[in-house]
Amino acid sequence: MAKNKTFEEILKENRVLVSIETVKIKDFIFSTNKLKLIRGASYLLDYMNQVEVPRILKKYGLEYNAKKLVNEIYDISNDDEFLKQVDEKIDDAIDKRILYIGAGNAKFLVDSKTVAHEICKEIKNIYKEIAPSAKVVAEYYEIKENEKIWDGIDELAQKTAEKKSEGFPVLNIDLPFAVKCDLSGTEPAVVSLENLKNDLEKIEIHRNGEGSDDNKQVEDTINAIRNVIKKDNMKISEESAVKIKYSNKMIKDDENEIGFYSIIKKALVDKEKIEKMGIKGKINELSSKEISKWADIHLNTDIDDYAVGDNFIGFVYSDGDRLGDFLKNVKKVYTTEEEYLKFMRKFSFILDRNTKYVLKEVIKKMYENGKFLNKKPILKDGKPKYEIINEEKKIVEKSVIGEFLIVGGDDVCAVFPADLALEISAKFQKQFEEKMKKFTENENKNKNDEEKISTGLQKLTEEDPSLAWHRNMETGQTVLEVQGELHTTTLIDKLKNKFGVEVKIEELKVPYRETVKGTSDVQGKYKKQSGGHGQYGDVKIKFSPSEEHFTFEETVVGGSVPKSYIPAVEKGLRESLSQGVLAGFPVTNIKAELYDGSYHDVDSSEMSFKVAANLAFKKGMLEAKPVLLEPIMELTIIIPEEYVGDIMGDINKKRGRVIGMEAHKGTKQKIMAEAPMAETFKYANDLKAMTQGRGYFIMSLARYEEVPYELANKIISEHKKD
């Protein structure tokens, strides 16, 4: 994962831009008037975009954690807190090479056209397999050496538009003898209710989900189809069967927590009551006897449930205005690719978050204020369902919330009770605009502040020779080199008074490293078959400590790994060095010896061997006793002789050691010592206090050493928590 790299570094290594775009989304979703199919089509697109596409990207080293994104970013209520955390949280959940995933679209960077081609091919194949009637355009563009990223995005957009304009193959030929789906009226019917199980197995309705129970998926889908279709002589298409399956999957088991249904369920559930009762089922499965107020939330509805008065329903549709024009103008504001990418990436996710968050909050507030009072009886075989409460027979009712057909990006398409739709729409628009306005204002302020800080520090450096500063690319911090706390306070005041910018002082971050103490002998095997050419790469690699940063050797005999693929293995290993297995810090001082493997005449490729090398690296590090390293600083301390005892005692307290001592210019003493960087950030203040301002020191990096066990565990756990 390119977590610790800057966008500038990422662009140097990754010059191929990939775009995945699901087109004619509304045609796919609204190809039928059956609400359950519409619901299933919507959820299926979410599933493809949030589960299947990230699953493919993960194989190529691009991490995307949708669940983490929703739980840790989308649910932060305080706007100021959200905007403060959003950069770090997004980087933690999503590889920096991924510019956006959501609302049927994805954009990301990879390091070669070969990888881009393979990813596009796999995504097209998985769409054909799981969402046969959905239309997806997968294209890529190699950014030229002197070409800017925004020009590359424009070129790729043009290429995608041309591909979309070519249209798609028409498979559903309107022949007079072709039996059409009774639900859509367009696709050919291949599933008959008279022979339902065999037909579903024939079209492989169970295909998807690693480790899933195929038989159970078929049975669940059979039950779901029979609940939708009441006539035994009906025939439906594969597409309709898939949509029904995913409608059932969403209501019954949204294990990935990707749909807006999961978000709204969490918002409306009284978690404390449910936890006390030990109930883990879905909301619509809870009985009103068990949880009086919360049990009647019902999201598995029919269109009639939203009728009010003369059978009117409320339909809310929202689409961002002139968003394309806005994004085109962004490149005029940001002069560097680093700034541009950072903004575009953040903007895309915040747009999606604000759409989902605002709609959730509007509905939650209205629900808590008793707006959703229109109760409907739960029907079973067309008749009201009853239950016995206190020996009295009562109709089981449901509180109807909404049908969320499209919620993501800047789009909302939903059905609500007719008498609430206008209020929901008005509140959503107002609050959404307020949040986006706050974001843009915050971005403008931050951009202006960053420019003011750089300008201010540059001018202050010219005025004050004792001041130095630099930008640490690894930690993302601007580091001031000053004379003490008073000097720091004076600089902060000058930045505020002379340049109109307020800065926050924070603790310096330690640039830890990871390495191995032992040896390992592992196999990294990557094998994938998804129709047509597959992927096959197999390597056997020995890992051991090294005096150098990274050593790669190959001792392959007999051509078990062809010479043409060995550079790809080395590249895969070098890229893996950016993130270790303990806490994600860069890896150093490791040797890798490629000594064996295997290949396939057809399915092997540079990419497959690169992925195999990455798999071997992770496994090899774990088995070779990985350890955490910290930077050790060399200190030369000049002090009056009477303070020698205090200084030596303080060095010991800082996990340091004294290397030597000698006289220095008469009555003074020079102490040579070493101490971990983490213990020396405030040493200037400490030394000043201990010597009454009469001591000074020089410090430089000596080497990296292993962090003590207990301290290492603490650092690793804190980093993983963050």
N, C-alpha and C positions, 0 to 999 in steps of 0.2 A: 504494500500500500504506500502511495506517495504522500504520506501524512506529513512528514517532516520536511518536505521539499517546498521551495517557493514555486510560484507559477512560472517564473522565469526559467528555473531549472527543468521543470516539467516540459515546457515548450521546446527546450533544446533537445530533449530525448524523445518527445512524442510529437511528430509533425503531421500525423494523419488524423483528420477530423471525421468522425462517423456520426451519421444522423439516422435515427429510427423514427418513422412517423406513421402512425395508424391513420389512414385516410377514410373519408366517408363514414365517420364514426356514427353520425346520427342515422344514416341509412342502415347500418348494421344493427343499431339498438332498436330502432322503430320499424323494423321490417314486418312486424305483426302488431295486432291490437290487444294481444294477451299480456296483461301486466306481469305475470310471472316470467314470461319469456323476455320481456323488456328488462326486467330486473336482472335476470340471468345473463343477458347480453352485456349489460353495463358492468356487472361484477366480473365477467369473463375477461373483459378488456383490462380491468384493474389487475386481475390475476396475471395476465400476460405481461403487463407493464411493470408490475411491482414484484413479481415472483420469478417468472420464467426468464425475462430479459436479464435481471440481476443474477440469476443462477448461471446463465451463459457467461456473463461478464466476469463472474467470480473465477471461472475456470481459467481466465486469462489474467488473473491477478487484480481485477478491479472490484473492490468491495463496495457493496451498497446494502445497508441495514435498514430496511423500511420500518421495521417494528421499533427500532431505536429512535429513528427520526420522529415517528409519531409520538412515542412515549416521552422523549426528552426535549423535543423542540416544539412540536405542535400544541403542547398542552400548557406551556408557560403562560400564565394569565397576565402578569405585570408587563406592560409594553416596554418600559425602560429596562427591566431585567432581561426580557427576551432579546432586545436589540443588543444588549451588552454581551450576552452569551452566544448569540446565534453563530458567529464565525467559528468559534471553537467547537461548538456542538455539531455543526454541519461537517467540519473536517474530521471529527471523531467518528461519525456515522457513515461518511461517504468519501471514497477515494477522490483526491483532488483532480484526477484526470476525468472524472465524471462531472460534466457541466450541468446536467439536468436529467432527471427521470421523473415523469409524471404526466398525467392527462393524455396518455397515448403516445407520448413523445420521449425521445432520449437523445442526448448529445454527449459525446465523450471523445477523448483523445487516446490514440494508441501509437506504438512506435514503428509500425510498418504496414505497408499495403497488404502484405500477406495475412497478418493478423486481422486487419479490417475486413478483408474479403471473407475469411473464415467465420468471423463473428456475424457478419451480414447473412452469410449462407445459413448458419445455424438458426438465426432468428427467423428467417423466412420459412425454414423447414418446420420449426416448432409452431409457428402460426398455422401452417398447412395442416399439421397434425391435430392441434387442439382447438383452434378457432378457424375452421375451414372456410367460412364465408367472410371473415374479416380481411380487409385489404391493408397490407403493410408495405411501405417503401423503405428499403434499407440501402443507403448509399454512403460513399466515403470520398474524401478529397484530400490530396497531399498538399500541405501548405508549403509553398516554395521558400527557398532559403531567405530571401529578403522580403517576403510577403508577411503582412501583419495578420494576426489572428482574426480580426474583424473582417478583413477582406476574404479570408478563407471561409468564414461563416457565410458571407454573402454569396460566394461562389458555390458553396455546397447547397445553399437554399435554392439557387437557380437550377442546379443539377437535379435536386429533388423535385422541384416544380415541373421540370421537363419530363421526368419519369412519371409523375402523376398525370400529366397531360396525355401521355401515351395510352392511358386507360388500362384496364385489366382484362384478361381473357374471360369471355362470356361462356360459362360452363352450363348454365341452365337454358338450353335451347328450347324455345317455346314450340314444341311439336304437338300436334293434336292427340297423339296416342300416349304422350308422357303424362303419368299420374303426378299431380302437383300436391305439395304439402297442404293439408287442410288448415294449418295455422297461418302460414305466411302467404300461401297462394302463388309462390314463385318458384321455390326450389323443388327439385324432384323428390317425391316421397320414396323413402327407402326403408322406413320403419313402420310396420303394421302392428296394431295392438293385438291382433290375433296371434301373432308370433313374436311377441315383444322381446323376450329374453334372447332368443336366437339372433334376432335382427340387431340388437344392441351389441352383442358379442361380436357379430360379423363386422360391424363398423368400428369395433374397438372403442366403445364408449368409456371403457375403464382405463384407457391409456393416459396416464399422467400421474404425477405424485410418486416420488421415490419411496419405496417401502409400503405402498398402499395395498390394501386388501382389494384385489380386483373384483372378486365375487360380491363383496359388500357394496362396492361402487355400483355395480350393475343392479343389485337389489334395491339400493337406495334410489337409483335413477328410475327404475320400474315403478316404485311407489310414487315418486314425484310426478312422473308422466301421467299415471292414472288419476292423481289428484287434480291435474290440470284438465285432462280430457275425460269427459264422462261418456262419450259414445264409443262403443267397442269396434265399430267399423271404420274409424278414422285412421288415416295414414299421415305420417309426418316425415319431414326431411331430417337428415343427419344434423343439420344446423339447428333445427328446432329442438331436437333431442339434447344436444350439447347445452343449449341455453337453459333448458329446464333443469338439467343436471347441475349447472352452476348456480341457478336460482336456489335450488335445494341446498347446495353446498354452502352458500353464503348465509342463509338463515340458520342452518343446522350447525355448521362448523367452519367459521371463518378463522382457522387456526393461525393464519398469517397476519390477521388484524389489519387488513389493507383497505377494506371497504369503509365508506362513510357510516354504514350500519354499525360497525364495531365502535366507531368514535361516538356516535349518538347513544348507543347502548351504555357505554361507560359513563357518559355524562348524566344519564337519567337514573342510573341504578344507585340505590342506597347501599353502598358497599359494606358499611358496618353491620346492617341488618342481615345481609346475605352471609357475611363471614361468621357472624354469631350462630347462624342456623346451619352453617356448613354446606350451603347449597352452591354448587358450581355449574349448574345448568344454565342455558341461555334464558334470557328474560321472558320470551314468549312461552317457555316451558314451565314457568313458575306458576303455582296455583294461588288464587286470591286468598285462600284459607291460610296460606303460609306467610305471605307478605301482602298485607292489605292494600297499601297505596301503590306499591311498585309492581305488583304482579300483573296488572292489567296493561302494561306497556306492550303494544303489539306492533311488530314491524313486518309481519308476514300477512299482507292484506290483499283484498280485491279492490278493484276500482270503485265498486259500489260503496265501499266503506267511507269514501270521501264525499259522497253526495250529501248536499244540504239543500233543504227546500225543494224546489222543482228539479231535483237531480243535477244541480250544478256542482262541478268540482273545481278546485283551485289549482292552476298550473303556473308555476313560477319558473321563469327563464331569465338568466343573466349572462351576459357576455361582455368582456372588457372592450372598451371603446378605443380605437386607434392605437392598440398596443404595439402593432408592427412598426408604426411611425415613431413611437417613443423609443423602441429598441434600436432603430436605425440611427437615431440621434445620439445615442449613448456614446458611440465612438468619438463624437465631436467633443465630449466632455472630458474623457479620460485619455491622457496622452501616452501612457505606457500600457503594454499588454498585461502586465501584472495587475494594475488597477482595474483595467477593463474586465479581465477574466474574474477577478475577485468579486466585482460588482454584479456581473451578469449571472454568475453562479448563485450568489446570495439572493439576488432579485427573484430568480426563478423559483427557488424554494420558499421564499417569504410570500410570494404571490399565492402559491399553492396552500401554504399554511394559513394565511389570512382568510382565504375563501372557506376552508374547512372550519377553522376556529370560530369565525364570526357566525356562520350558519349554525354551528353547534350551540354557541352561547345564546343566540337569539331564541332558538327553540327551547333550550334549557330554562331560560328566564320565563318564557311564556308558559311552559309546562308547570313550573313551580308556582306561578301566579294563577293557576287553575284555568288557563285558556283552552286546553285540550280536554274538554269535558264531554264531548260527543261520544258516548259509549255505544258500541255495536255488539250484538250477540255473536259469539263464535259459532260458526256453522259446521255441522258434521253431516255429510251427505245431503246438503241443502237445508238441513233443519237445525234449529238452535240446540246447542249443547247444554246439558244440565249437570249440576252437581248438588250433593246433599250437604247443607250447612245448617248445623243445629237441628237436625232432623227435618229440615225444610228444603224442598226442592226449589233451586233457583237457577235462572239462566246465567251461564258463564259469559261475562262481557269482556270486551277489550277496549282500551283507549287507543285510538288511532293517531299516530304521530305524523308519518309522512313516508312517501316513496322517493328515494334519492337516486335518480337515474343517472345523472352526471354531476359529480362534485369534485372539481380538481382544476388546477391551473387557474384561469380566470372565468371558468364556466360553471354555472349551476343550472340544472334542469331537474325539477322535482314536482311532485304532486302533494298537495295538502288539502285538508278540509276547506271547502269553498269560502267559508266565512272568516278564515284566518290567513288566506294566501296574500291578500293585499298588505296586511300588517307585517307579515314575515318579510315580504319583498321590500317594503319601505325601510324597515329596521336594518335589514341586511345591507342594503345599498349605503345607508348613512354610515353605519359602523365600519364597513369595509373601506369606504373612501377615507374615513378618519385614520384608520390604521395604515393604509398605504401612504397617506400624506405624511404621517409621523415618520414612517420609514425613510421616505425621500428627504425630508428635512434633516433627519439624523445623519443620513449619508452625506448630504451637502456639508453639514457641520463638520463631520469627521474628516472629509476630504480637505476642507479649508483648514482645519486644525493641523492635519498632517503637514500640509504645505507651509503653514505658519511656523510649526515646530522646526522643520528643516531649515527654513530661512532664518529663523531666530537663532538657532544654535550655531549656524554658520557665521552670522554676524557677531555673536557673543564670543566665538572662538577667535575671531580677528581682534577683538578688543582685549581678550583675556588669554594670554599664552599658557596659563596653567590649566586651561580647560581643554579636554579632548573628548570626542564622542564617536561612536560608530554604531552601525546597525548589525546586530547579530542575526544572520539569516537562518541559523539553525533553530534558535529559540524564538525568533520573531520580536525581540526586544531592542529598543534603542538604549544603548549603554553609555552612561556618563562617566568620564574619568575625572574626578574632582578631588579637592583637598580635604574634604570633611563635610559634616552636616551643615555647618554655617554656609559653606560654599554652595552646597546643594540648594539650601533655602533661598539664598541670594539669586541663584540662577532661575529658580521657579518663579520668584517675584518679578524678575526682569522679563521673563517670557510672558507673564500675565500682563504687566503694566506697559511694556514697550511693544509687544506683538499681539496682545489681545487673545492669548491662548492659555488655557488651564491644563496642566499635565498632572498625571497621577504617578506617584512613585510606588513601585512594587518590588518584591524580592526578586533577585536575579535567579534565573533558572540554571540548573547545572546540566551541562551537556554530557550525560552519561553515555556509556557504550556497553555493548554486550559481546561476549566471546565464549570460547569453550575451553575447558580444562582437560577433558578426556578425548577419547577417539570414538568413532562410530563407523560402521559399515552398513549402508542402507541402500534400498532400491526405491527409485521414484518411477512409477509407471503410470502413464496417462493413456487411457484407452476409451474411445468414445465412438459409438456407431449410431448415426441418426439419419440413415438413408443416404444413398450415394456414397461418396468417399467419406470415410471416417477419420479419426485422429488416433495416431499411435506413436508413442515415444516411450522408451524404456532405458533408464540409466542406472548403473550401480556406481556409487561414489563413496570414497572414504574421506572422512573429515577428521582434522586434527589441529592442534594449536600451531601458530606460525609466528615467526619474529616480524614478518612483514604484515602490512594491512590486509592483503589478500593474495594468496598464491593459488594458481590453478595449474594442475598438471594433468596430462592425459597419457595413459599407458595402455590404451586399447590395442588388442591384437586380434587379428583375424577378421577385421572389418565388422565386428558386432555392432559398433556404432559408426556409420559412414563418416568419413572425414568432412564431408560437406555440412554435417549437422553438429560437429563439435563446437564451432564458434557460437552456435545458438545455445548450447549447454552452458558455455562460459558466460554468455550474456545473461541467461536466466539466473545464474548464480550471482553475478555482479549486481543485478537489479534486486535480488533478494536481500543483499547486504543492508539495504535501507531500513529494514525493519526486522528486529530480532524477535525471538519467541517468548521472552520473559515479560517485557513491558513495551515492546515496539521501538526501542532505541536502536540506532545504527550498530551494525556488527563490524568488528575489526579483529585483526590477528587470527585469521583462520585460513587453513589450507584445505583445498578440495582436490582429490585425485579421482578422475574419471577412469575407471579401469575396465568396465564391461557394460553390456546392455543388449538391446535387440531392436530391430526395426521391421517395418512392413513395407513391401515394395510399392504399394499403392497409397496406404493411409498415413505413412510417416511424412512429416514436414518439419521445417525449422520451428514453427510455432509449437508443435506437439512436444518436441524435445526441450524447448524452453520451459514449457509448463511442467514437464517431467523433472527438470532440474530444480524448479521451485519447490515441487513436492518433496524431492530428496533433501533439499536444504532444510526445510522445516523439520522433517523427521530426523535428519542427521544432527541438527543442533540440539534437539530435545534429548537425544541418546548420548551426546558427547559432553554431558555435564555442563550446561550453560551457566554462566555467571555474569554478574553485573559489575562493570568497571566504573570508577570515578576518576576525574582528573586530579592529579597530585601536583601542588604548586611548590616551587622552589623559592624560599624567602631568604633575603639577605637583610638583616636587621641591624641598624646602627643605633646604639643607646649609650647613655652614661653608665659607668661601671656599677653604680649602686642599684641599678634596676635589673641586673642579670638574673637573679633568683626569681623575681616575679615573672619575667618574660619566659624563662624556661618552664616554669610551672604552668603558665598559660598555654604554651605550645602543647604540653602534654594533655591538658584539658581539651584541646582542639583535635585530638587524635593524631597529633603531629609528633615529630621526633627531631631532636637537635643533631645535626651532622658534625658540627665543629664550631670552634670559637677562637678568635685571635684579637690581639690589640689593634686599635684603630685610632691613629692620630692622637696620641697621648693618652688621655684618661678615658677615652671611649672604647667600647667593645663592639666587635662585629660578630654577630651570631648567624651561622648558616643553618637553616632548618628546612623541613618539608612538612606540609600539611594538606589535607584534602581541600579542594576548592570550596566545597559546601560550608566549610568552617571559617573561611577567610574573607567572606564578602564584607564584613564589618570590621576588619582588622585595623584599618586606619583609625577608626574611633577608639577601638580597644587600646591600641598602642599609645595614642595620644593621652588617654585617661591614666594609663599605668606609668607614663614617663613625664607627666605634666607638660606634654607638648614638646619634649626635648628629643624624642626618638623619631626615626623615619625608617622606611623599608623599601626594598625593590622586590617585585614578585614576577615570576614567569612560570610557564608550564613545564614541568619536568617529565611526566609520563602518566600513564593510566595504571591504576591498581585495582584489585578486586575489593569490592565493598564488603565489610563484615556481614556475616550471615543474617543476623537479626535486623540490622539496618537495611540490608538489601530487600528482605521480605516486606518491610514497611514501605520502602520506596516503590516496589513493584505493585503492592496492593493499592497504594494511593494513586499511582498512575493508571491502573486499570479502572479504578473507581471514577477518576476524572474522565 
